[in-house]
């Protein structure tokens, strides 16, 4: 069923708030897509993906030399080593592993609500979280699509960031008016394999789907030109339903939505280039070059080419043959490369473990100092991810209310990121012991480095106390009605 003129007007009002426009929805989509496909933001997403796969610019470089015309031209008889250094991959994996390497701790006082979150955050969800973190760091922002699968379960799908064009309602990019998805699919027409480009428009009223052909946008008849967010079966009848929000969740690496590669690309390129040049010099340059006197058979242009290609110099004068020694500046190269590496980790906010000597048993202070830049970047990323989790919570709470008629929106819930870094376990455990009686058992257990599931560990502790009490009662140590809470730490009645 096609939308009414009123629905068309609502969609246009979303795009142009309070403004008058004669443009159709299809024209607006085309303008948005045209700007997006040529935007620097999308270009940096492509670069981020390439550099994570270690396909850096050095791999496209040609070895050139000054030709007879005085201009540089490609040469084939010189070494052309292309040494790509995977700094971006290491830094991205380091950030994701540090912040998302361990499962989140979801803390709430309502047991049924906690069970519901345990169902949402299964093993597949934690894997999706790590993949989302990698996408966010590489491209500045990652996206989830909220939907119901064929079994009717609330599900989330990580999308390709390059395919998503958000239309924000606010300058801070926190509220979505609509989302345009521009993507390609492979279809088969007979024995021919064909790529089809599709466009989707998502807002709070539903979805509109198009196929791009030579004439422009045409309704996607196969998938359905117009649809709702999801459908429910009520009384044997299928009913179309929409979320009150656009069913997409943004996950940002930072507030500016700037990918890591945009910050360190020039430094990585410089490192690759100088390392490759040094490798070329070691392969090409002999320890000396020839100096031939009393020979004037070449013009200046040919002289430059011979010197560049053959390392031979022809000069006039008394006949003679001599060599000029070539000394590579090893110290200069070493100093530059060491500083370049430091800059990459400095501005990439990572931990360079190469050459770092912090002792065989580093203290907690030394480890915190070593991880300070990484921890700072993780804190900023966590702030953005906490905002995304609040968006996720809205969809989960709405789903639970629709399916169980229980409203959990007023419940307190905390998402705790368990950062993964080398720790001084001895000092942490000592601090936990010193905090007994000052902090709650739940807080202390949550901070213990050996605990993976806080609630499960608390239940085991309680069970252990009850079993210990039963044994003491069996031996006459305590009255039958005494509970563990009514005893002091030494087992005497208070």
DOTORTOR-62274 format. One record per residue (C-alpha): residue number from 0; x, y, z. Coordinates in steps of 0.5 Angstrom, whole numbers. Layout:
N
<node pos="NUM" X="X" Y="Y" Z="Z"/>
...
This chain:
494
<node pos="0" X="0" Y="0" Z="0"/>
<node pos="1" X="3" Y="7" Z="-2"/>
<node pos="2" X="3" Y="12" Z="3"/>
<node pos="3" X="-2" Y="18" Z="3"/>
<node pos="4" X="0" Y="25" Z="1"/>
<node pos="5" X="0" Y="27" Z="9"/>
<node pos="6" X="5" Y="22" Z="10"/>
<node pos="7" X="9" Y="25" Z="4"/>
<node pos="8" X="9" Y="31" Z="8"/>
<node pos="9" X="11" Y="29" Z="14"/>
<node pos="10" X="17" Y="26" Z="11"/>
<node pos="11" X="19" Y="32" Z="8"/>
<node pos="12" X="18" Y="36" Z="14"/>
<node pos="13" X="23" Y="32" Z="18"/>
<node pos="14" X="28" Y="34" Z="13"/>
<node pos="15" X="27" Y="41" Z="12"/>
<node pos="16" X="24" Y="43" Z="19"/>
<node pos="17" X="19" Y="49" Z="19"/>
<node pos="18" X="22" Y="51" Z="11"/>
<node pos="19" X="18" Y="50" Z="5"/>
<node pos="20" X="20" Y="46" Z="0"/>
<node pos="21" X="18" Y="43" Z="-7"/>
<node pos="22" X="23" Y="38" Z="-7"/>
<node pos="23" X="20" Y="31" Z="-7"/>
<node pos="24" X="23" Y="25" Z="-2"/>
<node pos="25" X="26" Y="22" Z="-8"/>
<node pos="26" X="30" Y="28" Z="-10"/>
<node pos="27" X="32" Y="30" Z="-2"/>
<node pos="28" X="35" Y="23" Z="-2"/>
<node pos="29" X="39" Y="24" Z="-8"/>
<node pos="30" X="42" Y="30" Z="-6"/>
<node pos="31" X="44" Y="27" Z="1"/>
<node pos="32" X="47" Y="21" Z="-2"/>
<node pos="33" X="50" Y="25" Z="-7"/>
<node pos="34" X="54" Y="29" Z="-2"/>
<node pos="35" X="55" Y="23" Z="2"/>
<node pos="36" X="59" Y="19" Z="-3"/>
<node pos="37" X="64" Y="25" Z="-4"/>
<node pos="38" X="64" Y="27" Z="3"/>
<node pos="39" X="71" Y="27" Z="6"/>
<node pos="40" X="68" Y="23" Z="12"/>
<node pos="41" X="66" Y="17" Z="8"/>
<node pos="42" X="73" Y="18" Z="4"/>
<node pos="43" X="76" Y="17" Z="11"/>
<node pos="44" X="72" Y="11" Z="13"/>
<node pos="45" X="75" Y="8" Z="7"/>
<node pos="46" X="82" Y="10" Z="9"/>
<node pos="47" X="81" Y="7" Z="16"/>
<node pos="48" X="78" Y="0" Z="13"/>
<node pos="49" X="84" Y="0" Z="8"/>
<node pos="50" X="90" Y="2" Z="14"/>
<node pos="51" X="87" Y="-3" Z="19"/>
<node pos="52" X="88" Y="-9" Z="13"/>
<node pos="53" X="95" Y="-6" Z="13"/>
<node pos="54" X="94" Y="-4" Z="6"/>
<node pos="55" X="97" Y="3" Z="6"/>
<node pos="56" X="99" Y="8" Z="1"/>
<node pos="57" X="107" Y="5" Z="1"/>
<node pos="58" X="104" Y="-1" Z="-3"/>
<node pos="59" X="102" Y="4" Z="-9"/>
<node pos="60" X="109" Y="7" Z="-9"/>
<node pos="61" X="113" Y="7" Z="-16"/>
<node pos="62" X="121" Y="7" Z="-15"/>
<node pos="63" X="123" Y="13" Z="-20"/>
<node pos="64" X="129" Y="17" Z="-22"/>
<node pos="65" X="131" Y="23" Z="-26"/>
<node pos="66" X="130" Y="22" Z="-33"/>
<node pos="67" X="133" Y="25" Z="-39"/>
<node pos="68" X="128" Y="31" Z="-39"/>
<node pos="69" X="130" Y="32" Z="-32"/>
<node pos="70" X="123" Y="30" Z="-29"/>
<node pos="71" X="122" Y="24" Z="-25"/>
<node pos="72" X="120" Y="17" Z="-29"/>
<node pos="73" X="119" Y="10" Z="-26"/>
<node pos="74" X="125" Y="5" Z="-27"/>
<node pos="75" X="125" Y="-2" Z="-26"/>
<node pos="76" X="132" Y="-4" Z="-25"/>
<node pos="77" X="132" Y="-1" Z="-18"/>
<node pos="78" X="130" Y="-4" Z="-11"/>
<node pos="79" X="122" Y="-2" Z="-10"/>
<node pos="80" X="121" Y="-5" Z="-3"/>
<node pos="81" X="114" Y="-3" Z="0"/>
<node pos="82" X="114" Y="-4" Z="8"/>
<node pos="83" X="108" Y="-3" Z="10"/>
<node pos="84" X="107" Y="-3" Z="18"/>
<node pos="85" X="101" Y="-5" Z="21"/>
<node pos="86" X="101" Y="1" Z="27"/>
<node pos="87" X="93" Y="2" Z="25"/>
<node pos="88" X="91" Y="-5" Z="26"/>
<node pos="89" X="95" Y="-6" Z="33"/>
<node pos="90" X="93" Y="1" Z="36"/>
<node pos="91" X="85" Y="-1" Z="34"/>
<node pos="92" X="86" Y="-8" Z="37"/>
<node pos="93" X="89" Y="-5" Z="43"/>
<node pos="94" X="84" Y="0" Z="44"/>
<node pos="95" X="78" Y="-5" Z="43"/>
<node pos="96" X="81" Y="-11" Z="47"/>
<node pos="97" X="83" Y="-6" Z="53"/>
<node pos="98" X="76" Y="-3" Z="53"/>
<node pos="99" X="71" Y="-9" Z="50"/>
<node pos="100" X="76" Y="-15" Z="51"/>
<node pos="101" X="72" Y="-17" Z="57"/>
<node pos="102" X="64" Y="-18" Z="58"/>
<node pos="103" X="60" Y="-12" Z="61"/>
<node pos="104" X="58" Y="-12" Z="68"/>
<node pos="105" X="50" Y="-11" Z="68"/>
<node pos="106" X="48" Y="-9" Z="75"/>
<node pos="107" X="41" Y="-8" Z="77"/>
<node pos="108" X="37" Y="-9" Z="84"/>
<node pos="109" X="32" Y="-13" Z="80"/>
<node pos="110" X="33" Y="-20" Z="79"/>
<node pos="111" X="28" Y="-21" Z="73"/>
<node pos="112" X="31" Y="-15" Z="70"/>
<node pos="113" X="38" Y="-18" Z="71"/>
<node pos="114" X="36" Y="-24" Z="67"/>
<node pos="115" X="33" Y="-20" Z="62"/>
<node pos="116" X="39" Y="-17" Z="60"/>
<node pos="117" X="43" Y="-23" Z="61"/>
<node pos="118" X="39" Y="-26" Z="55"/>
<node pos="119" X="40" Y="-20" Z="51"/>
<node pos="120" X="48" Y="-20" Z="52"/>
<node pos="121" X="49" Y="-27" Z="50"/>
<node pos="122" X="56" Y="-29" Z="47"/>
<node pos="123" X="54" Y="-27" Z="40"/>
<node pos="124" X="52" Y="-20" Z="43"/>
<node pos="125" X="59" Y="-19" Z="46"/>
<node pos="126" X="62" Y="-21" Z="40"/>
<node pos="127" X="58" Y="-16" Z="36"/>
<node pos="128" X="60" Y="-11" Z="41"/>
<node pos="129" X="68" Y="-12" Z="40"/>
<node pos="130" X="66" Y="-12" Z="32"/>
<node pos="131" X="63" Y="-5" Z="33"/>
<node pos="132" X="68" Y="-2" Z="37"/>
<node pos="133" X="73" Y="-4" Z="32"/>
<node pos="134" X="68" Y="-1" Z="26"/>
<node pos="135" X="68" Y="5" Z="31"/>
<node pos="136" X="75" Y="7" Z="32"/>
<node pos="137" X="77" Y="5" Z="24"/>
<node pos="138" X="71" Y="10" Z="22"/>
<node pos="139" X="69" Y="14" Z="27"/>
<node pos="140" X="62" Y="12" Z="28"/>
<node pos="141" X="59" Y="5" Z="28"/>
<node pos="142" X="51" Y="3" Z="27"/>
<node pos="143" X="47" Y="-2" Z="29"/>
<node pos="144" X="40" Y="-4" Z="26"/>
<node pos="145" X="34" Y="-6" Z="31"/>
<node pos="146" X="29" Y="-11" Z="28"/>
<node pos="147" X="26" Y="-18" Z="30"/>
<node pos="148" X="28" Y="-24" Z="27"/>
<node pos="149" X="24" Y="-30" Z="24"/>
<node pos="150" X="23" Y="-33" Z="31"/>
<node pos="151" X="21" Y="-26" Z="34"/>
<node pos="152" X="27" Y="-25" Z="38"/>
<node pos="153" X="29" Y="-18" Z="39"/>
<node pos="154" X="36" Y="-17" Z="35"/>
<node pos="155" X="41" Y="-13" Z="33"/>
<node pos="156" X="45" Y="-12" Z="27"/>
<node pos="157" X="52" Y="-9" Z="26"/>
<node pos="158" X="51" Y="-5" Z="19"/>
<node pos="159" X="57" Y="-2" Z="15"/>
<node pos="160" X="58" Y="5" Z="17"/>
<node pos="161" X="59" Y="7" Z="9"/>
<node pos="162" X="52" Y="5" Z="8"/>
<node pos="163" X="49" Y="9" Z="13"/>
<node pos="164" X="47" Y="17" Z="12"/>
<node pos="165" X="44" Y="20" Z="19"/>
<node pos="166" X="40" Y="26" Z="19"/>
<node pos="167" X="40" Y="29" Z="26"/>
<node pos="168" X="35" Y="33" Z="29"/>
<node pos="169" X="40" Y="36" Z="33"/>
<node pos="170" X="47" Y="39" Z="33"/>
<node pos="171" X="50" Y="34" Z="38"/>
<node pos="172" X="48" Y="28" Z="34"/>
<node pos="173" X="44" Y="25" Z="39"/>
<node pos="174" X="37" Y="25" Z="36"/>
<node pos="175" X="36" Y="22" Z="29"/>
<node pos="176" X="30" Y="24" Z="25"/>
<node pos="177" X="31" Y="19" Z="19"/>
<node pos="178" X="37" Y="14" Z="16"/>
<node pos="179" X="38" Y="13" Z="9"/>
<node pos="180" X="42" Y="7" Z="7"/>
<node pos="181" X="45" Y="6" Z="1"/>
<node pos="182" X="48" Y="-1" Z="-1"/>
<node pos="183" X="49" Y="-6" Z="-6"/>
<node pos="184" X="47" Y="-13" Z="-7"/>
<node pos="185" X="48" Y="-19" Z="-11"/>
<node pos="186" X="43" Y="-22" Z="-15"/>
<node pos="187" X="42" Y="-27" Z="-21"/>
<node pos="188" X="38" Y="-26" Z="-27"/>
<node pos="189" X="39" Y="-33" Z="-30"/>
<node pos="190" X="46" Y="-35" Z="-31"/>
<node pos="191" X="48" Y="-28" Z="-30"/>
<node pos="192" X="51" Y="-25" Z="-24"/>
<node pos="193" X="49" Y="-18" Z="-23"/>
<node pos="194" X="50" Y="-12" Z="-17"/>
<node pos="195" X="44" Y="-8" Z="-16"/>
<node pos="196" X="44" Y="-2" Z="-12"/>
<node pos="197" X="38" Y="-1" Z="-7"/>
<node pos="198" X="36" Y="5" Z="-2"/>
<node pos="199" X="32" Y="5" Z="4"/>
<node pos="200" X="29" Y="11" Z="8"/>
<node pos="201" X="28" Y="10" Z="15"/>
<node pos="202" X="24" Y="14" Z="20"/>
<node pos="203" X="19" Y="13" Z="26"/>
<node pos="204" X="13" Y="12" Z="21"/>
<node pos="205" X="16" Y="6" Z="17"/>
<node pos="206" X="21" Y="5" Z="11"/>
<node pos="207" X="21" Y="6" Z="4"/>
<node pos="208" X="25" Y="2" Z="-1"/>
<node pos="209" X="28" Y="4" Z="-8"/>
<node pos="210" X="32" Y="1" Z="-13"/>
<node pos="211" X="37" Y="5" Z="-17"/>
<node pos="212" X="37" Y="4" Z="-25"/>
<node pos="213" X="39" Y="8" Z="-31"/>
<node pos="214" X="32" Y="13" Z="-30"/>
<node pos="215" X="33" Y="14" Z="-22"/>
<node pos="216" X="30" Y="11" Z="-16"/>
<node pos="217" X="24" Y="6" Z="-17"/>
<node pos="218" X="20" Y="3" Z="-12"/>
<node pos="219" X="23" Y="-4" Z="-10"/>
<node pos="220" X="17" Y="-9" Z="-11"/>
<node pos="221" X="21" Y="-15" Z="-9"/>
<node pos="222" X="22" Y="-13" Z="-2"/>
<node pos="223" X="16" Y="-8" Z="-2"/>
<node pos="224" X="16" Y="-1" Z="-3"/>
<node pos="225" X="13" Y="1" Z="4"/>
<node pos="226" X="14" Y="-2" Z="10"/>
<node pos="227" X="13" Y="-2" Z="18"/>
<node pos="228" X="19" Y="-3" Z="23"/>
<node pos="229" X="16" Y="-10" Z="25"/>
<node pos="230" X="10" Y="-14" Z="25"/>
<node pos="231" X="6" Y="-18" Z="30"/>
<node pos="232" X="1" Y="-23" Z="30"/>
<node pos="233" X="-5" Y="-21" Z="34"/>
<node pos="234" X="-12" Y="-26" Z="34"/>
<node pos="235" X="-9" Y="-29" Z="28"/>
<node pos="236" X="-8" Y="-22" Z="24"/>
<node pos="237" X="-2" Y="-19" Z="22"/>
<node pos="238" X="-1" Y="-12" Z="25"/>
<node pos="239" X="4" Y="-7" Z="22"/>
<node pos="240" X="8" Y="-4" Z="28"/>
<node pos="241" X="13" Y="2" Z="29"/>
<node pos="242" X="18" Y="4" Z="34"/>
<node pos="243" X="17" Y="11" Z="37"/>
<node pos="244" X="25" Y="12" Z="35"/>
<node pos="245" X="28" Y="11" Z="28"/>
<node pos="246" X="31" Y="3" Z="29"/>
<node pos="247" X="38" Y="5" Z="29"/>
<node pos="248" X="43" Y="6" Z="34"/>
<node pos="249" X="50" Y="10" Z="33"/>
<node pos="250" X="56" Y="8" Z="37"/>
<node pos="251" X="62" Y="13" Z="36"/>
<node pos="252" X="69" Y="13" Z="37"/>
<node pos="253" X="69" Y="20" Z="40"/>
<node pos="254" X="65" Y="26" Z="40"/>
<node pos="255" X="67" Y="29" Z="33"/>
<node pos="256" X="66" Y="22" Z="30"/>
<node pos="257" X="73" Y="22" Z="28"/>
<node pos="258" X="77" Y="16" Z="26"/>
<node pos="259" X="84" Y="14" Z="29"/>
<node pos="260" X="87" Y="14" Z="22"/>
<node pos="261" X="85" Y="21" Z="20"/>
<node pos="262" X="90" Y="23" Z="26"/>
<node pos="263" X="96" Y="18" Z="25"/>
<node pos="264" X="96" Y="17" Z="17"/>
<node pos="265" X="101" Y="22" Z="16"/>
<node pos="266" X="106" Y="19" Z="21"/>
<node pos="267" X="105" Y="12" Z="19"/>
<node pos="268" X="106" Y="14" Z="12"/>
<node pos="269" X="112" Y="17" Z="14"/>
<node pos="270" X="115" Y="11" Z="18"/>
<node pos="271" X="113" Y="7" Z="12"/>
<node pos="272" X="117" Y="11" Z="7"/>
<node pos="273" X="123" Y="12" Z="11"/>
<node pos="274" X="123" Y="5" Z="13"/>
<node pos="275" X="122" Y="3" Z="5"/>
<node pos="276" X="127" Y="8" Z="3"/>
<node pos="277" X="133" Y="5" Z="8"/>
<node pos="278" X="131" Y="-2" Z="5"/>
<node pos="279" X="132" Y="0" Z="-2"/>
<node pos="280" X="139" Y="4" Z="0"/>
<node pos="281" X="141" Y="-2" Z="3"/>
<node pos="282" X="140" Y="-7" Z="-3"/>
<node pos="283" X="142" Y="-2" Z="-8"/>
<node pos="284" X="147" Y="2" Z="-6"/>
<node pos="285" X="154" Y="0" Z="-6"/>
<node pos="286" X="160" Y="2" Z="-1"/>
<node pos="287" X="162" Y="7" Z="-7"/>
<node pos="288" X="161" Y="9" Z="-14"/>
<node pos="289" X="166" Y="10" Z="-19"/>
<node pos="290" X="169" Y="17" Z="-22"/>
<node pos="291" X="172" Y="17" Z="-29"/>
<node pos="292" X="176" Y="22" Z="-31"/>
<node pos="293" X="177" Y="25" Z="-38"/>
<node pos="294" X="171" Y="23" Z="-41"/>
<node pos="295" X="166" Y="28" Z="-44"/>
<node pos="296" X="161" Y="23" Z="-48"/>
<node pos="297" X="155" Y="25" Z="-44"/>
<node pos="298" X="151" Y="31" Z="-44"/>
<node pos="299" X="148" Y="34" Z="-37"/>
<node pos="300" X="142" Y="30" Z="-37"/>
<node pos="301" X="145" Y="23" Z="-39"/>
<node pos="302" X="150" Y="25" Z="-33"/>
<node pos="303" X="144" Y="25" Z="-28"/>
<node pos="304" X="141" Y="19" Z="-31"/>
<node pos="305" X="147" Y="15" Z="-31"/>
<node pos="306" X="148" Y="17" Z="-24"/>
<node pos="307" X="141" Y="16" Z="-21"/>
<node pos="308" X="141" Y="9" Z="-25"/>
<node pos="309" X="148" Y="6" Z="-25"/>
<node pos="310" X="152" Y="10" Z="-19"/>
<node pos="311" X="157" Y="12" Z="-24"/>
<node pos="312" X="160" Y="19" Z="-25"/>
<node pos="313" X="163" Y="21" Z="-32"/>
<node pos="314" X="168" Y="28" Z="-31"/>
<node pos="315" X="173" Y="31" Z="-35"/>
<node pos="316" X="180" Y="32" Z="-34"/>
<node pos="317" X="186" Y="27" Z="-34"/>
<node pos="318" X="185" Y="20" Z="-35"/>
<node pos="319" X="184" Y="16" Z="-28"/>
<node pos="320" X="179" Y="12" Z="-25"/>
<node pos="321" X="177" Y="13" Z="-17"/>
<node pos="322" X="172" Y="11" Z="-12"/>
<node pos="323" X="168" Y="16" Z="-8"/>
<node pos="324" X="165" Y="12" Z="-1"/>
<node pos="325" X="158" Y="13" Z="1"/>
<node pos="326" X="157" Y="13" Z="8"/>
<node pos="327" X="149" Y="12" Z="10"/>
<node pos="328" X="147" Y="16" Z="16"/>
<node pos="329" X="145" Y="10" Z="21"/>
<node pos="330" X="144" Y="15" Z="27"/>
<node pos="331" X="140" Y="20" Z="23"/>
<node pos="332" X="136" Y="14" Z="20"/>
<node pos="333" X="135" Y="11" Z="27"/>
<node pos="334" X="134" Y="17" Z="31"/>
<node pos="335" X="128" Y="19" Z="26"/>
<node pos="336" X="125" Y="13" Z="26"/>
<node pos="337" X="125" Y="12" Z="34"/>
<node pos="338" X="122" Y="19" Z="34"/>
<node pos="339" X="117" Y="17" Z="29"/>
<node pos="340" X="115" Y="11" Z="32"/>
<node pos="341" X="114" Y="15" Z="39"/>
<node pos="342" X="109" Y="20" Z="35"/>
<node pos="343" X="105" Y="15" Z="33"/>
<node pos="344" X="104" Y="12" Z="39"/>
<node pos="345" X="103" Y="19" Z="43"/>
<node pos="346" X="98" Y="21" Z="38"/>
<node pos="347" X="95" Y="15" Z="37"/>
<node pos="348" X="94" Y="14" Z="45"/>
<node pos="349" X="97" Y="7" Z="45"/>
<node pos="350" X="102" Y="3" Z="49"/>
<node pos="351" X="108" Y="1" Z="45"/>
<node pos="352" X="111" Y="-5" Z="49"/>
<node pos="353" X="117" Y="-5" Z="45"/>
<node pos="354" X="123" Y="-3" Z="49"/>
<node pos="355" X="119" Y="-1" Z="55"/>
<node pos="356" X="123" Y="-4" Z="61"/>
<node pos="357" X="118" Y="-3" Z="67"/>
<node pos="358" X="121" Y="-9" Z="71"/>
<node pos="359" X="120" Y="-16" Z="72"/>
<node pos="360" X="114" Y="-15" Z="77"/>
<node pos="361" X="112" Y="-8" Z="75"/>
<node pos="362" X="108" Y="-4" Z="80"/>
<node pos="363" X="101" Y="-2" Z="79"/>
<node pos="364" X="103" Y="6" Z="79"/>
<node pos="365" X="108" Y="4" Z="73"/>
<node pos="366" X="103" Y="0" Z="69"/>
<node pos="367" X="98" Y="6" Z="70"/>
<node pos="368" X="103" Y="11" Z="68"/>
<node pos="369" X="105" Y="6" Z="62"/>
<node pos="370" X="97" Y="5" Z="60"/>
<node pos="371" X="95" Y="13" Z="62"/>
<node pos="372" X="94" Y="15" Z="54"/>
<node pos="373" X="90" Y="9" Z="52"/>
<node pos="374" X="86" Y="9" Z="59"/>
<node pos="375" X="85" Y="16" Z="57"/>
<node pos="376" X="82" Y="15" Z="50"/>
<node pos="377" X="78" Y="9" Z="53"/>
<node pos="378" X="75" Y="13" Z="58"/>
<node pos="379" X="73" Y="18" Z="52"/>
<node pos="380" X="70" Y="12" Z="48"/>
<node pos="381" X="67" Y="9" Z="54"/>
<node pos="382" X="63" Y="16" Z="55"/>
<node pos="383" X="60" Y="15" Z="48"/>
<node pos="384" X="59" Y="8" Z="48"/>
<node pos="385" X="55" Y="9" Z="55"/>
<node pos="386" X="50" Y="14" Z="51"/>
<node pos="387" X="49" Y="8" Z="46"/>
<node pos="388" X="47" Y="3" Z="51"/>
<node pos="389" X="42" Y="8" Z="54"/>
<node pos="390" X="39" Y="8" Z="47"/>
<node pos="391" X="40" Y="0" Z="47"/>
<node pos="392" X="36" Y="0" Z="53"/>
<node pos="393" X="30" Y="4" Z="51"/>
<node pos="394" X="29" Y="-1" Z="45"/>
<node pos="395" X="30" Y="-7" Z="50"/>
<node pos="396" X="25" Y="-4" Z="56"/>
<node pos="397" X="20" Y="-2" Z="50"/>
<node pos="398" X="21" Y="-9" Z="48"/>
<node pos="399" X="20" Y="-12" Z="55"/>
<node pos="400" X="14" Y="-8" Z="56"/>
<node pos="401" X="10" Y="-10" Z="50"/>
<node pos="402" X="12" Y="-17" Z="51"/>
<node pos="403" X="11" Y="-18" Z="59"/>
<node pos="404" X="7" Y="-12" Z="60"/>
<node pos="405" X="12" Y="-10" Z="66"/>
<node pos="406" X="15" Y="-3" Z="65"/>
<node pos="407" X="23" Y="-3" Z="67"/>
<node pos="408" X="24" Y="4" Z="65"/>
<node pos="409" X="25" Y="7" Z="72"/>
<node pos="410" X="29" Y="1" Z="74"/>
<node pos="411" X="37" Y="3" Z="76"/>
<node pos="412" X="42" Y="-1" Z="71"/>
<node pos="413" X="49" Y="0" Z="71"/>
<node pos="414" X="53" Y="-2" Z="65"/>
<node pos="415" X="61" Y="-3" Z="67"/>
<node pos="416" X="66" Y="-4" Z="62"/>
<node pos="417" X="71" Y="-9" Z="65"/>
<node pos="418" X="78" Y="-6" Z="62"/>
<node pos="419" X="83" Y="-11" Z="60"/>
<node pos="420" X="90" Y="-9" Z="62"/>
<node pos="421" X="96" Y="-12" Z="66"/>
<node pos="422" X="95" Y="-11" Z="73"/>
<node pos="423" X="98" Y="-11" Z="80"/>
<node pos="424" X="94" Y="-17" Z="83"/>
<node pos="425" X="97" Y="-17" Z="90"/>
<node pos="426" X="96" Y="-9" Z="91"/>
<node pos="427" X="89" Y="-10" Z="89"/>
<node pos="428" X="87" Y="-16" Z="93"/>
<node pos="429" X="91" Y="-12" Z="99"/>
<node pos="430" X="87" Y="-6" Z="98"/>
<node pos="431" X="80" Y="-10" Z="98"/>
<node pos="432" X="82" Y="-13" Z="104"/>
<node pos="433" X="83" Y="-6" Z="107"/>
<node pos="434" X="76" Y="-4" Z="105"/>
<node pos="435" X="72" Y="-9" Z="108"/>
<node pos="436" X="67" Y="-6" Z="113"/>
<node pos="437" X="68" Y="1" Z="109"/>
<node pos="438" X="65" Y="-2" Z="102"/>
<node pos="439" X="60" Y="-6" Z="101"/>
<node pos="440" X="61" Y="-14" Z="99"/>
<node pos="441" X="58" Y="-13" Z="92"/>
<node pos="442" X="63" Y="-7" Z="91"/>
<node pos="443" X="69" Y="-11" Z="93"/>
<node pos="444" X="67" Y="-17" Z="90"/>
<node pos="445" X="67" Y="-13" Z="83"/>
<node pos="446" X="74" Y="-10" Z="84"/>
<node pos="447" X="77" Y="-17" Z="85"/>
<node pos="448" X="81" Y="-19" Z="79"/>
<node pos="449" X="79" Y="-26" Z="80"/>
<node pos="450" X="72" Y="-25" Z="79"/>
<node pos="451" X="68" Y="-26" Z="72"/>
<node pos="452" X="61" Y="-26" Z="74"/>
<node pos="453" X="59" Y="-21" Z="80"/>
<node pos="454" X="52" Y="-24" Z="82"/>
<node pos="455" X="54" Y="-31" Z="81"/>
<node pos="456" X="60" Y="-30" Z="86"/>
<node pos="457" X="56" Y="-27" Z="91"/>
<node pos="458" X="51" Y="-32" Z="91"/>
<node pos="459" X="57" Y="-37" Z="92"/>
<node pos="460" X="59" Y="-33" Z="98"/>
<node pos="461" X="52" Y="-33" Z="101"/>
<node pos="462" X="51" Y="-41" Z="100"/>
<node pos="463" X="58" Y="-42" Z="103"/>
<node pos="464" X="56" Y="-38" Z="109"/>
<node pos="465" X="50" Y="-42" Z="110"/>
<node pos="466" X="53" Y="-49" Z="109"/>
<node pos="467" X="58" Y="-47" Z="114"/>
<node pos="468" X="53" Y="-44" Z="119"/>
<node pos="469" X="49" Y="-51" Z="118"/>
<node pos="470" X="56" Y="-55" Z="120"/>
<node pos="471" X="57" Y="-50" Z="126"/>
<node pos="472" X="49" Y="-52" Z="128"/>
<node pos="473" X="50" Y="-59" Z="127"/>
<node pos="474" X="56" Y="-59" Z="132"/>
<node pos="475" X="52" Y="-55" Z="137"/>
<node pos="476" X="56" Y="-48" Z="136"/>
<node pos="477" X="50" Y="-44" Z="134"/>
<node pos="478" X="43" Y="-44" Z="136"/>
<node pos="479" X="38" Y="-46" Z="131"/>
<node pos="480" X="35" Y="-40" Z="129"/>
<node pos="481" X="42" Y="-36" Z="128"/>
<node pos="482" X="43" Y="-33" Z="121"/>
<node pos="483" X="50" Y="-31" Z="118"/>
<node pos="484" X="48" Y="-24" Z="118"/>
<node pos="485" X="47" Y="-24" Z="126"/>
<node pos="486" X="54" Y="-26" Z="127"/>
<node pos="487" X="60" Y="-22" Z="127"/>
<node pos="488" X="66" Y="-24" Z="123"/>
<node pos="489" X="69" Y="-29" Z="129"/>
<node pos="490" X="63" Y="-33" Z="129"/>
<node pos="491" X="60" Y="-30" Z="136"/>
<node pos="492" X="53" Y="-27" Z="137"/>
<node pos="493" X="53" Y="-20" Z="137"/>
